[in-house]
Amino acid sequence: MESLTIIGAGEAGTRAALHLRERSWDGEIVLIGQEPHTPYERPPLSKSVLTEGVSPPLLSSAEQLQELQIKFLQGSQVAEIDRQSHRLRLQNDEFLPYDKLLLATGASARRLTCTGSEHALVLRNLDEALALRSMLAPGKHLILIGAGFIGLELAASAQKLGCQVTVLEMAPRILGRAVPAEIAEVVASEHKQQGVEIRCDVQLDQIQALKSGYTVKLKNGESITGDLVVAGIGAVPEVALAEAAGLDIENGVSVNAFLQTSDPDIYAVGDCCSFPHPLYEQQRMRLEMWRCARDQAECAVQNLLGETKEFSAVPWFWSDQFELSLQVAGLPSFAKRVIPRTRPDGVTIYFGLNDQEQLVSAAGIGTGNSVAKDIRLAEMLIAAQKTMNPAELSDPNLNLKKLLKS
């Protein structure tokens, strides 16, 4: 590999560029970022950027990129991938040759489809976070559509700023299949205690703009009026470039176990790609997780440098809402049986087992880092694919480390 061009300067793309230099690779690196910002961390957008008005931490400063001889094309957009001639056409009609290409195009916020959907704001990037921050003020009524992680983190942040918050969710409960129902109940209870109204099983009809504010009409005939409406209903992988270039698409840019697309000179990582996971029966999945983006970036770099490394990292994610910190290792949606383990301090960890009684997930919620150690040990147990004894798992007096050694 003589040069690597990376499309996308988010977590995955920037991490890949930095990791190449950490491994002392001295070839040419071109990092193309569509946003007019130096690469930054996205998790704080729904939290401290809103509540404190602080800038998110940078993934790398412009000076560091320059020092590492990473050519950063800030505010540039790729219009076309020409696979035959191995070159990219930018929006300004400039052409860039590439040897190997890494797609880290991420995902965009899913938009509502109801009448008046254009009135709903979304939160996916720094500019959108700053715009929303300027609108949130004590006494304002925020109507949030969607009770997933982004929606609930937004709700917590807005409530901290003194807003009245109403969350509308189409599903029967919050957080869908992302966490066990018991943990979803803890989160819902905390929001209610803090003054956030969450309504599930509601169907959206339309959003109407008023002289001041908006009215959200539900299919049951009810109307809710607020100062602003924000949709947090998931994300859609950015695949337009890959699709136009003729790459295989399946719930994202389709990659193999080594994160290689249907073109051997093009790899894809992060929110934009779907891959087969060896810990989950090789089922193809797409994971919108900060840790996954970093892990995939490092795995792709190893393969680009000539190694043969299958991506097999255990999924892991977290969410901070009010004083609660939620952590999940693995994928609860694959669990056929849930084993609760209540510790002496009252915190419960929910372990998910498959039909072979192998651990596939673990989820916990508490204050601070109270669940971090147990979730980290569970992550290691999931990776080991050991068969578990449910009675041992539920025993709060058994050290989880012993299960790893057994």
Secondary structure, DSSP 8 states (H G I E B T S, - for coil): --EEEEE--SHHHHHHHHHHHHTT--SEEEEEESSSS--B-SGGGGTHHHHT-----BSS-HHHHHHTTEEEEET--EEEEETTTTEEEETTS-EEE-SEEEE---EEE----SBTGGG-B--SSHHHHHHHHHH--TT-EEEEE--SHHHHHHHHHHHHTT-EEEEE-SSSSTTTTTS-HHHHHHHHHHHHHTT-EEE-S--EEEEEE-SSSEEEEETTS-EEEESEEEE---EEE--HHHHHTT--BSSSEE--TTSB-SSTTEEE-GGGEEEEEGGGTTEEE----HHHHHHHHHHHHHHHTT---------EEEEEETTEEEEEEE-GGG-SEEEEEE-TTS-EEEEEE-TT-BEEEEEEEEETTTTHHHHHHHHHHHHHT-B--HHHHH-TTS-HHHHHH-
